[in-house]
Amino acid sequence: MIAERETTAARRCYDLDPALRALAACDDRGVPLAGRDAETAALRRAGARNPSLGRIFEGHLNGVQLVARCGTPEQRAAASDDIASGRLFGVWNTHDEDDRLRIERHAGGLRLRGGKTWASGAGSIGRPIVTGAWPDGSVQMIVLRMDEIAARIDPSEWRPLGMHDSDSFRVGFDGVVVESRDLLGAPGEYERQPWFLGGALRFAAVQTGIVERLYAASVAYLCERGRAEDAFQTARVAEMKIALHTAGHWLAVGAAAWRAFDAEPTDASAAELLDVVDMARTVVERVALDVIERAVRSVGARGLIEPAPFAGLVRDLQMYLRQPAPDAALLRVGRAAFAASGGPHPAAPFARI
């Protein structure tokens, strides 16, 4: 069974059409050439098309932007060639505590020990960026050329509630030799702010796209069954529509905060960006959970039987909502509110809404 699954994973093709691939182009600061609004819209579109595709596309953009921002001219040129050749980038950061990826020196070179878990797109991502620990504990990004190394992909533990097609397997790198040209940026660069936490706007956009599809499918399902005149169904559809517009609003506010930081990267604009993104991801999670509840109530048990799309969409969305540290994001928002309360203009935070 494992061997069969590995073969399937190696053959998987994530259909990033030319319009989506074009969004990967960015300047040497990692700013999308098409603009932040276009980036957000594309992430929504990818999530609505297929949740797992949205996850892969989000990781691709993240990886390409990291190379653009942290890489050498040679690494940027190589990345451009890889993208033109159709290779996908990704970011694999998660690991088991007892098997974290480590960088060891040997015979004048570098060798990896350990692995990564939740490596989305394993078997299809050609240029993942992984984080490995130096002996002193500092964290280093590494760009791996999967077609040139002997990594071990293990899909046996990937039995998720949803997002099954994201192929987020465990990948082992024991003994893989890396060169200095594979090292991306300086140690500690991966978690540099505001890019690390501010990047949460990307997955919030994908999540919103999945919500859009769930909403549209629910409305279409009710119309097909002649339920559009039902008062209770009408009220639920209204609540879903309002919630979706709320999520869209916060994505727009987040994109505007990114534009402001891109134009003037100061401590103040970075702090504003992080505060807005923390609020946006919190709102989008709540919107998604509310729309799931109303969609399930609307379509009933019959709608949750496949091949109707609702069971799969709900599972994927519930799984994808489980992003790291949502409680920490909420605490940061509260602390920022208390910190701002002593300023000369307490109402200023509401100017962004």
C-alpha positions in Angstrom: 0.0 0.0 0.0 2.8 2.4 0.9 4.6 1.7 -2.4 1.5 2.3 -4.3 0.8 5.6 -2.5 4.4 6.8 -3.2 4.0 6.2 -6.9 0.7 8.1 -6.9 2.3 11.0 -5.0 5.2 11.1 -7.5 2.8 11.4 -10.4 0.5 14.1 -8.9 0.2 17.2 -11.0 -0.9 20.4 -9.4 -2.5 22.4 -12.2 -1.1 25.9 -11.7 -2.2 27.5 -14.9 -0.1 30.3 -16.5 -2.2 33.0 -14.8 -1.3 31.6 -11.4 2.3 30.9 -12.2 2.8 34.5 -13.3 2.0 35.7 -9.8 5.2 34.1 -8.6 7.2 36.9 -10.3 8.5 39.4 -7.6 11.2 41.9 -7.1 14.3 41.3 -4.9 12.3 42.3 -1.8 9.8 39.5 -2.4 7.1 41.9 -3.4 4.8 40.5 -6.1 5.2 42.4 -9.4 1.5 42.1 -10.0 0.7 43.7 -6.7 -0.6 42.6 -3.3 -4.3 42.7 -4.4 -3.6 40.5 -7.4 -1.7 38.1 -5.2 -4.6 37.9 -2.7 -7.2 37.4 -5.5 -5.1 34.6 -7.0 -4.8 32.8 -3.7 -8.6 33.0 -3.3 -9.1 31.7 -6.8 -6.8 28.8 -6.2 -8.5 27.9 -2.9 -11.9 28.0 -4.6 -10.8 25.8 -7.4 -9.3 23.1 -5.2 -8.2 23.5 -1.5 -5.1 21.3 -1.8 -4.1 23.3 -4.9 -4.5 26.5 -2.9 -2.2 25.1 -0.2 0.4 24.2 -2.8 0.1 27.5 -4.6 0.5 29.4 -1.3 3.7 27.4 -0.5 5.0 28.1 -4.0 4.6 31.8 -3.6 6.1 31.7 -0.1 9.2 29.8 -1.4 9.7 32.0 -4.4 9.5 35.2 -2.3 12.0 33.8 0.2 14.5 33.1 -2.5 13.9 36.6 -4.0 14.3 38.3 -0.6 17.1 36.2 1.0 18.9 34.7 -2.0 22.0 35.6 -3.8 21.8 36.8 -7.4 22.8 33.3 -8.5 20.0 31.7 -6.5 17.5 34.2 -7.9 18.6 33.4 -11.4 18.4 29.6 -10.7 14.9 30.1 -9.2 13.8 31.9 -12.4 15.0 29.1 -14.5 13.2 26.6 -12.3 9.9 28.4 -12.5 10.2 28.7 -16.2 10.8 25.0 -16.3 7.6 24.4 -14.4 9.2 23.4 -11.1 7.2 24.1 -7.9 8.7 25.7 -4.8 7.4 25.0 -1.3 8.4 25.6 2.3 8.8 22.6 4.7 9.3 23.9 8.2 7.4 21.4 10.5 9.2 18.6 12.2 8.9 16.1 15.1 10.8 17.3 18.1 12.8 14.1 18.3 13.7 14.1 14.6 14.2 17.7 13.7 16.3 18.4 10.6 20.0 19.0 11.5 23.0 20.3 9.5 26.2 18.4 10.3 29.7 19.1 9.0 31.6 16.2 7.6 34.8 15.9 5.6 34.8 19.6 4.8 31.1 19.5 3.6 27.6 19.6 5.0 25.2 16.7 5.5 21.6 16.5 6.8 20.1 14.4 9.5 16.4 14.0 10.4 13.4 15.0 8.4 10.3 17.1 7.9 6.6 16.3 8.6 3.6 17.9 7.0 5.7 18.4 3.8 2.9 19.5 1.5 3.4 18.5 -2.1 5.9 15.8 -1.2 6.7 13.9 -4.4 5.7 16.8 -6.6 7.5 19.9 -5.2 10.8 20.1 -7.0 12.4 22.9 -5.0 11.4 22.9 -1.3 12.9 25.3 1.1 13.5 23.4 4.4 14.7 24.7 7.7 17.6 22.9 9.4 19.4 23.5 12.7 23.1 24.2 13.0 24.9 22.6 15.9 24.5 25.9 17.8 20.7 25.7 17.4 20.4 28.5 14.9 18.0 27.8 12.0 19.1 27.9 8.4 17.0 27.8 5.2 18.2 25.3 2.5 16.9 25.1 -1.0 16.8 21.4 -2.0 16.9 20.0 -5.5 14.7 17.0 -5.1 15.6 15.5 -8.5 19.3 15.4 -7.4 19.0 13.9 -3.8 17.9 10.7 -2.3 15.1 11.8 0.1 12.7 9.2 1.5 9.0 10.1 1.2 6.8 8.3 3.8 3.0 8.7 3.2 2.0 6.1 5.8 1.1 8.6 8.5 -0.8 11.0 6.3 -4.4 10.0 7.1 -6.0 13.4 7.6 -9.6 14.6 8.2 -9.2 16.7 5.0 -6.7 18.2 2.5 -5.8 14.6 1.6 -4.6 15.6 -1.9 -2.0 18.1 -0.5 0.2 15.0 0.0 1.7 16.4 3.2 3.9 13.5 3.9 7.0 12.9 6.1 10.2 13.3 4.2 13.5 11.9 5.6 16.9 13.5 4.6 19.4 11.4 6.5 22.7 11.5 4.7 21.7 14.0 2.1 24.7 16.2 1.2 24.2 19.9 0.6 26.5 22.6 -0.7 27.0 26.2 0.3 25.1 27.2 -2.8 22.0 25.5 -1.3 22.1 27.6 1.9 19.5 30.4 1.7 20.0 33.6 3.6 21.6 33.9 7.1 20.7 31.8 10.1 17.5 33.1 11.6 16.3 34.7 8.4 13.3 32.5 8.0 11.4 33.9 11.1 12.3 37.5 10.3 9.4 39.9 10.9 7.1 41.1 9.5 7.4 38.5 6.7 7.1 35.4 8.9 3.8 36.2 10.7 2.6 38.7 8.0 2.6 35.8 5.5 -0.4 34.4 7.3 -2.5 36.6 5.0 -1.7 34.2 2.2 -3.3 31.2 3.9 -6.2 33.3 5.0 -6.8 34.2 1.4 -6.8 30.5 0.4 -9.2 29.8 3.2 -11.5 32.5 2.0 -11.5 31.1 -1.5 -12.7 27.7 -0.1 -15.4 29.5 1.8 -16.5 31.2 -1.4 -16.9 27.9 -3.1 -18.8 26.4 -0.2 -21.1 29.4 -0.2 -21.7 29.3 -4.0 -22.3 25.6 -3.9 -24.8 25.9 -1.1 -26.8 28.6 -2.9 -26.8 26.6 -6.2 -27.9 23.4 -4.3 -30.8 25.2 -2.6 -31.9 26.8 -5.9 -31.8 23.4 -7.7 -34.1 22.0 -5.0 -36.6 24.8 -5.0 -35.7 26.1 -1.6 -34.9 29.6 -2.5 -38.2 30.9 -1.1 -37.8 29.1 2.3 -37.4 31.8 4.9 -35.0 29.9 7.1 -32.8 29.0 4.1 -32.9 32.6 2.9 -31.7 33.8 6.4 -28.9 31.3 6.4 -27.8 32.3 2.9 -27.8 36.0 4.0 -25.7 35.2 7.0 -23.2 33.3 4.8 -23.1 36.2 2.3 -22.4 38.8 5.0 -19.7 36.6 6.6 -18.0 36.1 3.3 -18.0 39.9 2.6 -16.5 40.4 6.0 -13.6 38.0 5.2 -13.1 39.8 1.9 -13.0 43.1 3.6 -10.2 42.0 6.0 -8.2 40.5 3.2 -8.3 43.9 1.4 -7.3 45.6 4.6 -4.4 43.2 5.0 -3.3 43.7 1.4 -3.4 47.5 2.0 -1.2 47.0 5.1 1.3 45.0 3.0 1.3 47.8 0.4 2.0 50.4 3.0 4.9 48.4 4.4 6.3 47.7 1.0 6.2 51.4 0.2 7.8 52.5 3.6 9.2 49.6 5.6 9.4 51.2 9.0 8.9 49.7 12.5 5.5 51.5 12.6 4.3 50.0 9.3 5.6 46.6 10.3 3.7 46.7 13.6 0.6 47.8 11.8 0.9 45.1 9.2 1.3 42.3 11.9 -1.7 43.7 13.9 -3.9 43.7 10.8 -2.8 40.3 9.6 -3.4 38.8 13.0 -6.9 40.3 13.0 -7.6 39.2 9.4 -6.6 35.5 10.0 -8.7 35.5 13.2 -11.8 36.9 11.4 -11.4 34.5 8.4 -11.2 31.5 10.8 -14.4 32.6 12.5 -16.1 33.3 9.2 -15.2 29.9 7.8 -16.5 28.1 10.9 -19.8 30.1 10.7 -20.2 29.4 7.0 -19.5 25.7 7.6 -22.2 25.5 10.2 -24.8 27.3 8.0 -23.9 25.4 4.9 -24.3 22.0 6.6 -27.6 23.1 8.1 -28.8 24.3 4.7 -27.9 21.2 2.6 -28.9 18.7 5.3 -27.9 15.0 5.4 -28.7 14.5 1.7 -26.2 17.2 0.7 -23.5 15.6 2.7 -23.5 12.4 0.7 -20.9 12.3 -2.1 -20.6 13.0 -5.0 -22.2 16.3 -3.7 -19.2 18.6 -3.0 -20.1 19.6 0.6 -18.6 16.7 2.6 -15.2 17.1 0.9 -15.2 20.9 1.1 -16.1 20.9 4.8 -13.4 18.4 5.6 -10.8 20.3 3.6 -11.7 23.6 5.1 -11.8 22.3 8.7 -8.4 20.8 8.2 -6.8 23.8 6.6 -8.1 26.1 9.3 -5.8 24.4 11.8 -2.9 26.8 11.2 -0.2 27.3 13.8 -0.8 29.3 17.0 -4.2 31.0 16.4 -4.5 31.8 20.2 -1.1 33.5 20.1 -2.4 35.7 17.2 -5.4 36.7 19.3 -3.2 37.6 22.3 -1.0 39.8 20.1 -4.1 41.7 18.9 -5.2 42.2 22.5 -1.8 43.3 23.7 -1.5 45.8 20.7 -4.9 47.2 21.7 -3.8 47.8 25.3 -0.5 49.3 24.1 -2.4 51.7 21.8 -4.9 52.7 24.5 -2.4 55.1 26.0 -1.9 57.1 22.8 -3.2 60.5 22.0 -5.9 59.1 19.6 -7.5 56.0 21.1 -9.9 55.7 18.1 -7.2 55.7 15.5 -7.1 51.8 15.1 -10.7 52.0 13.7 -9.6 54.2 10.8 -8.5 51.1 8.9 -12.1 49.6 8.9 
